[in-house]
C-alpha cells in the first residue's frame, strides 16, 4: 500500500518537497507514517502538539488506520497577533 504525505510551510522547506509517497505494508496507522517521516527527515520538527493531523482533508488522530491512496498532512500551527 502507498499513501502520500503533503508538506506545507517550514515542512516543505525542510523536506524540499511538496509531497512524498510512503510505502507501507499491512495495517498501518498515521503514527507509523510519522515515524517513517522522522526517519527520512531527521531535521524536520514534528513533535508533540506542534501540528494537526488530517487524512483526506479531515481532522484525524495518530491512531487512524490508513487505506491505500490516503493523503496525510501534518498541518503546522499558525499563529498571529
C-alpha positions in Angstrom: 0.0 0.0 0.0 1.1 3.5 -0.7 -0.1 6.7 1.0 1.0 10.3 0.3 2.2 12.9 2.7 1.8 16.6 1.9 4.1 19.2 3.3 3.4 22.9 4.0 5.4 25.9 5.1 8.6 25.2 7.0 8.0 21.4 6.5 8.1 22.0 2.7 11.3 24.0 3.1 12.9 21.3 5.3 12.0 18.4 3.0 12.4 20.4 -0.2 9.2 18.6 -1.4 5.5 19.4 -1.6 4.5 15.7 -1.3 6.1 12.3 -1.0 4.8 8.7 -1.4 5.2 6.4 1.6 5.2 2.7 1.1 3.5 0.7 3.9 2.8 -2.9 4.5 0.0 -4.4 6.5 -2.3 -2.5 8.7 -0.7 0.9 9.4 -1.7 4.0 11.4 -0.8 7.7 11.0 1.7 7.2 13.8 3.6 4.7 11.6 3.8 7.3 8.8 5.0 10.0 11.2 7.8 7.6 12.3 8.8 7.0 8.7 8.9 10.8 8.0 11.0 11.4 11.1 13.5 8.7 10.0 13.7 10.1 6.4 13.9 13.8 7.5 15.6 13.9 11.0 15.9 17.7 10.8 12.1 18.1 10.3 10.5 19.2 13.6 7.3 17.3 14.1 6.9 16.9 17.8 4.1 16.7 20.4 1.3 19.0 19.7 3.1 21.1 17.1 0.7 20.1 14.3 -2.8 19.0 13.4 -3.2 15.7 11.5 -5.5 15.3 8.6 -6.3 12.3 6.5 -8.0 13.0 3.2 -8.6 16.6 4.4 -10.4 15.6 7.6 -9.0 16.1 11.0 -7.7 12.8 12.3 -5.8 11.1 15.1 -2.4 9.3 15.2 -4.3 6.0 15.7 -6.3 6.3 12.5 -6.0 3.2 10.3 -4.8 4.0 6.8 -6.1 2.8 3.5 -4.3 2.8 0.1 -4.0 6.2 -1.5 -4.9 8.1 1.6 -3.5 11.7 1.8 -1.9 12.7 5.1 -1.0 16.2 6.2 0.7 17.3 9.4 -0.5 20.9 9.4 1.7 23.2 11.3 0.0 25.6 13.8 -0.4 29.1 12.5 -0.2 31.9 14.9 -0.7 35.6 14.7 -1.3 38.6 16.7 
